[in-house]
């Protein structure tokens, strides 16, 4: 990618998981001439080659398990990445440096509706966000090691890697399936990416952090006895300190707990993590405190979108408050605009609320060949400053920090006139130990909501064993009324603890045995749910929940 930037070549990023139609649309819309992929995608590309008239060259990354010989694929010229590297060494080309307004990347978003949109990111946008983030994270330099495991087609990862490259930090590449020693694709007895690389910096999306927390908690529960009691005492003592109480564990007591309890947990992520960058979705307070205490590292929560090259707000490294995404980055301005229909106004007390609108140097050029959509959400003010209307609802705290509290698209009006925020309810329910993934659905012709839940297999099977519930396989366990009732009771408790109103608590739920993955097209690469796709796939189940 850096080689392309050095030659002023625009890079187009597309998720392979978006499906054939989206892939064909994106490649044809941008008239891509050279496509870079891994060898596993060659077969799929060959099948749709007749629908991709602009492509001339394919460069693939070799896979040691598969033989993908060079030559031709359809009418295309193909070459391995190592062959291209060799060609570059033998025939070096003088650089052709870009201008700040030149388009560096057309990044296709994994949108929840319709065909993906290509966001035009300039070189100026990349430099703006990179330079801004460097001012927020202390002491970035060559002593650090960064583990990259999110796809580069995700703006959060591309922005993070830009920061690492600009500050001389070594990058190791892994994947979510090989991240830890217990990851799915790691053979028993061998080490995961974090154990080998021992990174000091890590990015994470909330879904990954939630899984780390659930994994540790379930291991502690399994051990039981003195281990469980010791962990709970240590955690509660440190939690009191993190929340600001002088009666919590500080100083020598903190060192003792770190040594006898938390040191082993820290080794799960290599033992050297000094800072974590979290973005992509709101992080729950429980998960943030858990990482602060058990991993011993501060979490910088960022807020941004593909349309702002991830640059909008970022929390100060020493800010341990929960639920906030910090003040605006030095490259951006943020203002709130009242949304009367949803009941969010800048005149609200005690804090102004409204749609989050981002302006400044990180705001991108709009959507590729889609002026109509660009004009809907990008506006230029009377001073010539460009603003992007995010569709997110936020509130500003008195100290200038932003908190994201809702999303315009996620608000549904129920039969009796109550407004229901689907995203807010999902965020609360996802803290339940039985919940792996959840989608809340509300039909405006009824006065209650329902939910589709992929249960945590381990938690549900543990409950079944203790309850003496017999089942043949996991799908059968999910279909049992006893299982549904148990999960429903558990989410009711979590909902009440999260101060949800009666109309916000799902009255009925459906347990689904198969996980939602980016490959299934039901969640994005950042593991955010694709609401429209889920509604289409499970429309019959949702209909039955309202019968």
C-alpha positions as CSV (number, residue, x, y, z in Angstrom):
1,X,0.0,0.0,0.0
2,X,2.8,2.4,0.9
3,X,4.4,1.6,-2.5
4,X,1.2,2.6,-4.2
5,X,1.1,5.9,-2.2
6,X,4.7,6.6,-3.2
7,X,3.6,6.4,-6.9
8,X,0.4,8.4,-6.5
9,X,-1.6,5.2,-7.2
10,X,-5.1,5.2,-5.7
11,X,-5.8,2.0,-3.6
12,X,-9.3,0.6,-3.5
13,X,-10.1,-1.5,-0.4
14,X,-13.0,-4.0,-0.4
15,X,-14.0,-6.6,2.1
16,X,-14.0,-10.1,0.5
17,X,-16.9,-11.0,2.9
18,X,-19.3,-8.4,1.2
19,X,-20.3,-11.0,-1.3
20,X,-20.1,-11.4,-5.1
21,X,-22.6,-8.6,-6.0
22,X,-20.9,-6.0,-3.8
23,X,-17.4,-7.1,-5.1
24,X,-18.4,-6.8,-8.7
25,X,-20.1,-3.4,-8.1
26,X,-17.1,-2.0,-6.3
27,X,-14.5,-3.2,-8.8
28,X,-16.5,-2.0,-11.8
29,X,-17.4,1.3,-10.2
30,X,-13.7,2.2,-9.6
31,X,-12.5,0.6,-12.9
32,X,-9.7,-1.3,-11.0
33,X,-7.0,-2.6,-13.4
34,X,-4.8,-4.5,-10.9
35,X,-6.3,-6.6,-8.1
36,X,-4.3,-7.9,-5.0
37,X,-5.7,-10.8,-3.0
38,X,-4.7,-14.0,-1.2
39,X,-4.5,-17.2,-3.2
40,X,-7.8,-18.5,-1.7
41,X,-9.8,-15.9,-3.6
42,X,-8.4,-16.9,-7.0
43,X,-11.1,-19.5,-7.6
44,X,-13.9,-17.1,-6.7
45,X,-12.4,-14.4,-9.0
46,X,-12.1,-16.9,-11.9
47,X,-15.9,-17.7,-11.6
48,X,-16.8,-14.0,-12.0
49,X,-14.1,-13.0,-14.4
50,X,-16.5,-12.3,-17.3
51,X,-18.2,-9.6,-15.1
52,X,-15.0,-7.7,-14.4
53,X,-13.9,-6.1,-17.7
54,X,-11.5,-3.5,-16.3
55,X,-9.1,-6.0,-14.5
56,X,-5.9,-6.8,-16.3
57,X,-3.5,-8.0,-13.6
58,X,-3.9,-10.2,-10.5
59,X,-1.3,-10.2,-7.7
60,X,-1.8,-12.9,-5.1
61,X,-0.2,-13.6,-1.7
62,X,1.2,-17.1,-1.7
63,X,-0.3,-19.7,0.7
64,X,2.1,-22.4,1.7
65,X,-0.7,-25.0,1.7
66,X,-1.9,-24.3,-1.8
67,X,-0.3,-24.1,-5.1
68,X,-1.5,-21.1,-7.2
69,X,0.8,-21.0,-10.2
70,X,1.6,-17.8,-12.1
71,X,0.4,-17.3,-15.6
72,X,-3.1,-16.5,-16.7
73,X,-6.5,-16.6,-14.9
74,X,-9.2,-16.0,-17.4
75,X,-7.8,-13.2,-19.6
76,X,-5.8,-11.8,-16.7
77,X,-2.0,-11.8,-16.1
78,X,-1.3,-13.3,-12.7
79,X,1.8,-13.0,-10.5
80,X,2.7,-13.9,-6.9
81,X,3.6,-11.1,-4.5
82,X,7.2,-12.4,-4.3
83,X,7.5,-12.2,-8.1
84,X,6.4,-8.5,-8.0
85,X,8.9,-7.8,-5.2
86,X,11.7,-9.3,-7.3
87,X,10.5,-7.3,-10.3
88,X,10.7,-4.1,-8.2
89,X,14.3,-4.9,-7.1
90,X,15.4,-5.5,-10.6
91,X,13.7,-2.5,-12.2
92,X,13.3,0.2,-9.5
93,X,11.0,3.1,-10.4
94,X,11.5,6.7,-9.3
95,X,8.8,8.0,-6.9
96,X,5.9,10.1,-8.1
97,X,4.8,11.8,-4.8
98,X,1.1,12.7,-4.4
99,X,-0.4,16.1,-3.4
100,X,-2.5,16.4,-0.2
101,X,-5.7,16.6,-2.2
102,X,-5.0,13.5,-4.3
103,X,-7.2,10.4,-3.5
104,X,-5.1,7.9,-1.6
105,X,-7.8,5.3,-0.9
106,X,-11.3,4.6,-2.0
107,X,-12.6,2.6,1.0
108,X,-15.8,0.6,0.5
109,X,-17.8,0.5,3.7
110,X,-19.6,-2.6,4.9
111,X,-22.8,-0.7,5.1
112,X,-25.9,-2.4,6.7
113,X,-28.1,-1.5,3.7
114,X,-27.8,-1.9,-0.1
115,X,-24.5,-1.9,-2.1
116,X,-21.4,-0.6,-0.3
117,X,-20.3,3.1,-0.8
118,X,-16.7,4.0,-1.7
119,X,-15.4,6.8,0.6
120,X,-12.7,8.9,-1.1
121,X,-9.9,9.4,1.4
122,X,-7.2,11.9,0.5
123,X,-3.5,11.9,1.5
124,X,-4.2,15.0,3.5
125,X,-6.9,13.1,5.5
126,X,-4.4,10.3,6.3
127,X,-1.7,12.8,7.4
128,X,-4.2,14.8,9.5
129,X,-5.5,11.9,11.6
130,X,-2.1,10.3,11.9
131,X,-0.5,13.6,13.2
132,X,-3.4,14.2,15.6
133,X,-3.3,10.7,17.2
134,X,0.5,10.9,17.7
135,X,-0.1,13.9,20.0
136,X,-2.5,11.9,22.2
137,X,-0.6,8.6,22.8
138,X,2.5,9.2,24.9
139,X,6.0,8.1,24.1
140,X,5.3,6.3,20.8
141,X,8.6,5.1,19.3
142,X,10.9,2.3,18.2
143,X,10.7,0.5,21.5
144,X,7.0,-0.3,20.9
145,X,5.7,-3.3,19.0
146,X,2.2,-3.3,17.5
147,X,0.1,-6.3,16.7
148,X,-2.2,-5.8,13.6
149,X,-5.0,-8.3,13.3
150,X,-8.0,-6.4,12.0
151,X,-8.4,-6.2,8.2
152,X,-6.8,-3.2,6.4
153,X,-10.1,-2.6,4.7
154,X,-11.3,-1.3,8.1
155,X,-10.6,2.4,8.6
156,X,-9.7,1.9,12.2
157,X,-6.9,-0.5,11.3
158,X,-5.6,1.6,8.4
159,X,-5.4,4.7,10.6
160,X,-3.7,2.8,13.4
161,X,-1.0,1.3,11.1
162,X,-0.5,4.8,9.6
163,X,0.3,6.0,13.2
164,X,2.7,3.1,13.7
165,X,4.6,3.6,10.5
166,X,4.9,7.3,11.1
167,X,6.5,6.8,14.5
168,X,8.9,3.9,13.5
169,X,7.0,1.2,15.4
170,X,7.4,-2.5,14.3
171,X,4.2,-4.1,13.2
172,X,3.4,-7.8,13.5
173,X,0.5,-9.3,11.5
174,X,-1.9,-11.8,13.0
175,X,-5.6,-12.6,12.8
176,X,-8.5,-12.9,15.2
177,X,-8.5,-16.7,14.7
178,X,-4.8,-17.0,15.8
179,X,-4.7,-14.1,18.4
180,X,-4.2,-16.1,21.6
181,X,-3.0,-19.5,22.7
182,X,-6.6,-20.7,22.9
183,X,-7.8,-19.2,19.6
184,X,-9.7,-21.5,17.2
185,X,-6.9,-21.8,14.6
186,X,-4.1,-22.4,17.1
187,X,-3.1,-26.1,17.6
188,X,-3.1,-27.2,21.2
189,X,0.4,-26.7,22.7
190,X,1.4,-24.0,20.2
191,X,1.5,-20.3,20.9
192,X,-0.8,-17.6,19.6
193,X,0.2,-14.3,17.9
194,X,0.3,-12.3,21.2
195,X,2.5,-14.8,23.0
196,X,5.0,-14.9,20.2
197,X,5.1,-11.1,19.4
198,X,4.6,-9.8,22.9
199,X,3.2,-6.5,21.7
200,X,3.2,-3.2,23.7
201,X,0.3,-1.7,21.7
202,X,-2.9,-3.3,20.5
203,X,-6.1,-2.1,18.9
204,X,-9.4,-3.8,19.7
205,X,-13.1,-3.5,18.9
206,X,-15.5,-3.9,21.9
207,X,-16.6,-7.3,20.7
208,X,-13.0,-8.7,21.0
209,X,-12.5,-7.1,24.5
210,X,-15.9,-8.5,25.7
211,X,-14.7,-12.0,24.6
212,X,-11.4,-11.6,26.4
213,X,-13.3,-10.6,29.5
214,X,-15.8,-13.5,29.2
215,X,-12.9,-16.0,28.6
216,X,-11.1,-14.9,31.8
217,X,-14.3,-14.9,33.9
218,X,-15.3,-18.4,32.7
219,X,-11.8,-19.8,33.5
220,X,-12.0,-18.3,37.0
221,X,-15.5,-19.8,37.4
222,X,-14.2,-23.2,36.3
223,X,-11.3,-23.1,38.9
224,X,-13.7,-22.1,41.6
225,X,-12.8,-22.3,45.3
226,X,-9.8,-20.3,46.5
227,X,-8.8,-19.1,43.0
228,X,-12.3,-17.6,42.4
229,X,-12.4,-16.0,45.9
230,X,-8.9,-14.5,45.5
231,X,-9.7,-13.1,42.1
232,X,-12.9,-11.5,43.3
233,X,-11.3,-9.9,46.3
234,X,-8.4,-8.6,44.2
235,X,-10.7,-7.4,41.4
236,X,-13.1,-5.6,43.8
237,X,-10.2,-3.9,45.7
238,X,-8.6,-2.7,42.4
239,X,-12.0,-1.7,41.0
240,X,-12.6,0.6,44.0
241,X,-9.2,2.3,43.3
242,X,-9.9,2.7,39.6
243,X,-13.2,4.3,40.5
244,X,-11.3,6.8,42.6
245,X,-11.8,5.6,46.1
246,X,-8.8,5.9,48.5
247,X,-10.1,2.8,50.3
248,X,-9.2,0.7,47.2
249,X,-6.0,-1.2,46.5
250,X,-3.1,1.3,45.8
251,X,0.7,1.2,46.2
252,X,2.1,-2.0,47.7
253,X,-1.3,-3.7,47.9
254,X,-1.7,-3.0,44.1
255,X,1.7,-4.6,43.4
256,X,0.8,-7.6,45.5
257,X,-2.5,-8.3,43.6
258,X,-0.7,-7.6,40.3
259,X,1.9,-10.2,41.1
260,X,-0.2,-13.0,42.6
261,X,-3.5,-12.6,40.6
262,X,-3.2,-10.4,37.5
263,X,0.2,-11.3,36.2
264,X,-1.1,-14.7,34.7
265,X,-4.0,-12.9,33.0
266,X,-1.6,-10.4,31.4
267,X,0.4,-13.2,29.9
268,X,-2.7,-14.0,27.8
269,X,-1.9,-10.9,25.8
270,X,1.8,-11.3,25.9
271,X,2.5,-9.6,29.2
272,X,3.8,-6.3,27.8
273,X,0.7,-4.3,26.8
274,X,1.1,-0.6,27.8
275,X,-1.7,0.9,25.8
276,X,-4.8,-0.2,24.0
277,X,-6.7,1.7,21.3
278,X,-10.4,0.9,21.2
279,X,-12.9,2.0,18.5
280,X,-15.5,0.8,16.1
281,X,-18.4,0.8,18.6
282,X,-19.1,1.9,22.2
283,X,-17.2,0.0,24.9
284,X,-19.1,-1.0,28.0
285,X,-17.9,0.3,31.4
286,X,-17.5,-3.2,32.8
287,X,-15.2,-4.2,29.9
288,X,-13.1,-1.0,30.2
289,X,-12.6,-1.5,34.0
290,X,-11.8,-5.2,33.4
291,X,-9.0,-4.3,30.9
292,X,-7.7,-1.5,33.1
293,X,-7.4,-3.8,36.1
294,X,-6.6,-7.3,34.6
295,X,-4.4,-6.2,31.7
296,X,-3.0,-3.3,33.6
297,X,-3.2,-0.9,30.6
298,X,-5.1,2.3,29.9
299,X,-7.6,2.2,27.0
300,X,-7.8,5.1,24.6
301,X,-11.3,5.2,23.3
302,X,-11.5,6.7,19.8
303,X,-14.5,7.9,17.8
304,X,-14.4,8.3,14.0
305,X,-15.9,6.9,10.8
306,X,-14.6,5.9,7.4
307,X,-15.9,9.3,6.3
308,X,-13.5,11.1,8.8
309,X,-10.6,8.6,8.3
310,X,-11.3,7.5,11.9
311,X,-10.3,11.0,13.1
312,X,-12.9,12.8,15.2
313,X,-12.4,12.3,19.0
314,X,-10.0,10.4,21.2
315,X,-9.8,10.1,25.0
316,X,-6.7,11.3,26.8
317,X,-4.4,8.4,27.8
318,X,-4.9,9.0,31.5
319,X,-8.7,9.5,31.4
320,X,-10.2,6.4,33.1
321,X,-13.8,7.6,33.0
322,X,-16.1,5.2,31.2
323,X,-18.5,5.6,28.3
324,X,-16.8,8.6,26.8
325,X,-14.7,9.0,23.6
326,X,-12.8,12.1,24.7
327,X,-12.4,15.6,23.3
328,X,-12.1,16.3,19.5
329,X,-8.7,15.4,18.0
330,X,-6.5,18.3,17.0
331,X,-7.4,17.7,13.3
332,X,-11.1,18.0,13.8
333,X,-14.0,20.2,15.0
334,X,-17.1,18.6,16.5
335,X,-20.5,20.3,16.9
336,X,-23.9,19.0,17.9
337,X,-27.1,19.7,15.9
338,X,-30.5,19.4,17.5
339,X,-32.6,16.5,16.3
340,X,-36.1,17.6,17.3
341,X,-37.9,14.4,16.1
342,X,-35.8,12.2,18.4
343,X,-36.0,14.5,21.3
344,X,-32.3,15.5,21.4
345,X,-31.6,19.2,21.6
346,X,-28.5,21.3,22.1
347,X,-30.5,23.2,24.7
348,X,-31.0,20.0,26.8
349,X,-29.9,20.1,30.5
350,X,-27.6,19.2,32.1
351,X,-25.7,18.5,28.9
352,X,-26.3,19.6,25.3
353,X,-27.4,16.7,23.0
354,X,-27.8,16.3,19.3
355,X,-26.5,14.7,16.1
356,X,-22.7,14.6,16.0
357,X,-21.3,16.7,13.1
358,X,-17.5,16.5,12.4
359,X,-15.5,19.1,10.5
360,X,-11.9,19.7,9.7
361,X,-8.9,18.2,7.9
362,X,-9.8,14.6,8.5
363,X,-13.2,14.9,6.7
364,X,-13.0,13.0,3.5
365,X,-14.0,14.0,-0.1
366,X,-17.4,12.2,-0.2
367,X,-18.6,9.0,-1.9
368,X,-17.1,7.8,-5.2
369,X,-19.4,8.5,-8.2
370,X,-22.3,9.1,-5.8
371,X,-22.8,12.9,-5.6
372,X,-26.4,12.6,-4.4
373,X,-25.5,10.6,-1.3
374,X,-22.5,12.9,-0.8
375,X,-24.7,16.0,-0.8
376,X,-27.0,14.4,1.8
377,X,-24.3,14.0,4.5
378,X,-21.4,16.3,3.6
379,X,-22.1,20.1,3.9
380,X,-19.9,23.2,3.5
381,X,-20.6,26.1,5.9
382,X,-20.4,29.8,5.2
383,X,-16.7,29.9,6.2
384,X,-15.9,27.2,3.6
385,X,-15.4,24.5,6.3
386,X,-16.5,21.0,5.3
387,X,-18.7,19.0,7.8
388,X,-19.9,15.4,7.9
389,X,-23.2,14.6,9.5
390,X,-22.6,11.2,11.2
391,X,-26.1,10.1,12.1
392,X,-24.8,9.4,15.7
393,X,-26.3,11.1,18.7
394,X,-23.9,12.5,21.2
395,X,-23.7,14.7,24.3
396,X,-20.9,17.0,25.5
397,X,-19.7,16.7,29.1
398,X,-18.8,20.0,30.9
399,X,-15.0,19.2,30.4
400,X,-15.4,19.0,26.6
401,X,-15.5,15.2,26.2
402,X,-18.0,13.6,23.9
403,X,-20.2,10.7,24.7
404,X,-22.1,8.7,22.0
405,X,-25.5,7.9,23.3
406,X,-27.6,6.8,20.3
407,X,-27.9,6.4,16.5
408,X,-30.6,8.0,14.5
409,X,-31.2,4.9,12.4
410,X,-31.6,2.7,15.5
411,X,-34.5,4.6,17.0
412,X,-38.0,3.1,16.5
413,X,-41.3,4.5,17.7
414,X,-43.6,1.9,19.4
415,X,-47.4,1.6,19.1
416,X,-48.0,3.8,22.2
417,X,-45.6,6.5,21.1
418,X,-42.5,5.5,23.2
419,X,-39.2,5.9,21.4
420,X,-36.9,2.8,21.6
421,X,-33.2,2.9,20.9
422,X,-32.2,-0.5,19.6
423,X,-28.5,0.1,19.9
424,X,-28.8,1.3,23.5
425,X,-30.7,-1.9,24.5
426,X,-28.3,-4.2,22.6
427,X,-25.3,-2.6,24.4
428,X,-26.9,-3.4,27.8
429,X,-28.0,-6.9,26.9
430,X,-24.6,-7.8,25.5
431,X,-23.1,-7.6,29.0
432,X,-25.2,-10.7,30.0
433,X,-22.9,-13.8,30.3
434,X,-25.3,-15.9,28.2
435,X,-25.2,-13.4,25.2
436,X,-22.6,-13.8,22.5
437,X,-24.5,-11.7,19.9
438,X,-27.8,-9.9,20.0
439,X,-30.2,-8.0,17.7
440,X,-33.2,-6.2,19.2
441,X,-36.1,-5.7,16.9
442,X,-39.2,-3.5,17.4
443,X,-42.3,-3.6,15.3
444,X,-43.9,-0.1,15.4
445,X,-47.4,-1.8,15.4
446,X,-46.7,-3.4,18.7
447,X,-45.9,-2.0,22.2
448,X,-43.0,-4.3,23.0
449,X,-39.7,-5.4,21.4
450,X,-38.1,-8.8,20.8
451,X,-34.6,-10.1,20.4
452,X,-32.6,-12.6,18.4
453,X,-29.7,-14.0,20.5
454,X,-26.7,-16.2,19.7
455,X,-26.0,-17.6,23.2
456,X,-22.5,-18.2,24.6
457,X,-22.2,-21.9,24.0
458,X,-20.0,-22.5,27.1
459,X,-22.3,-20.6,29.4
460,X,-25.5,-22.2,28.2
461,X,-24.0,-25.7,28.2
462,X,-22.7,-25.2,31.8
463,X,-26.2,-24.1,32.9
464,X,-27.7,-27.2,31.1
465,X,-25.3,-29.5,33.0
466,X,-26.1,-28.0,36.3
467,X,-29.9,-27.9,35.6
468,X,-29.8,-31.5,34.4
469,X,-31.2,-30.5,31.0
470,X,-30.6,-33.3,28.4
471,X,-29.9,-32.5,24.8
472,X,-28.4,-34.1,21.7
473,X,-26.5,-31.1,20.3
474,X,-26.3,-27.3,20.7
475,X,-29.1,-26.5,18.2
476,X,-31.4,-28.7,20.2
477,X,-30.4,-27.0,23.5
478,X,-31.1,-23.6,21.9
479,X,-34.6,-24.8,20.8
480,X,-35.6,-25.9,24.4
481,X,-38.1,-23.8,26.2
482,X,-36.1,-24.1,29.4
483,X,-33.1,-22.6,27.7
484,X,-35.1,-19.7,26.4
485,X,-36.6,-19.0,29.8
486,X,-33.2,-19.1,31.5
487,X,-31.7,-16.6,29.1
488,X,-34.8,-14.4,29.2
489,X,-34.6,-14.3,33.0
490,X,-30.8,-13.4,32.8
491,X,-31.3,-10.6,30.3
492,X,-34.2,-9.2,32.4
493,X,-31.8,-8.9,35.4
494,X,-29.1,-7.2,33.3
495,X,-31.7,-4.9,31.7
496,X,-33.0,-3.8,35.1
497,X,-29.4,-3.3,36.4
498,X,-28.8,-1.2,33.2
499,X,-31.9,0.9,34.1
500,X,-33.9,0.0,31.0
501,X,-37.6,0.9,30.9
502,X,-40.2,-1.9,30.6
503,X,-40.8,-1.1,26.9
504,X,-37.0,-1.5,26.3
505,X,-36.8,-5.0,27.7
506,X,-37.4,-7.8,25.1
507,X,-40.7,-9.6,25.9
508,X,-39.7,-12.6,23.8
509,X,-36.5,-14.0,22.4
510,X,-35.3,-16.6,20.0
511,X,-32.0,-18.4,20.6
512,X,-29.9,-19.1,17.4
513,X,-27.1,-21.7,17.6
514,X,-24.9,-20.5,14.7
515,X,-22.5,-17.6,15.4
516,X,-22.7,-14.4,13.3
517,X,-19.4,-13.9,11.5
518,X,-18.2,-11.4,8.9
519,X,-18.0,-14.4,6.5
520,X,-21.7,-15.0,7.0
521,X,-22.4,-11.4,6.0
522,X,-24.4,-10.8,9.2
523,X,-21.8,-8.7,11.0
524,X,-19.1,-6.2,9.8
525,X,-15.4,-6.8,10.2
526,X,-15.6,-4.8,13.5
527,X,-18.3,-7.3,14.5
528,X,-21.1,-4.7,14.5
529,X,-24.4,-6.3,13.5
530,X,-25.9,-5.7,10.0
531,X,-29.5,-5.1,11.0
532,X,-31.1,-5.3,7.6
533,X,-29.4,-8.6,6.6
534,X,-30.3,-10.1,9.9
535,X,-33.9,-9.0,9.6
536,X,-34.1,-10.5,6.1
537,X,-32.4,-13.9,7.1
538,X,-34.6,-14.4,10.2
539,X,-37.8,-12.7,9.1
540,X,-39.9,-15.8,9.8
541,X,-38.4,-16.1,13.4
542,X,-39.1,-12.4,14.0
543,X,-42.7,-12.8,12.7
544,X,-43.3,-15.7,15.1
545,X,-42.1,-13.7,18.0
546,X,-45.0,-11.3,17.4
547,X,-47.7,-14.0,17.1
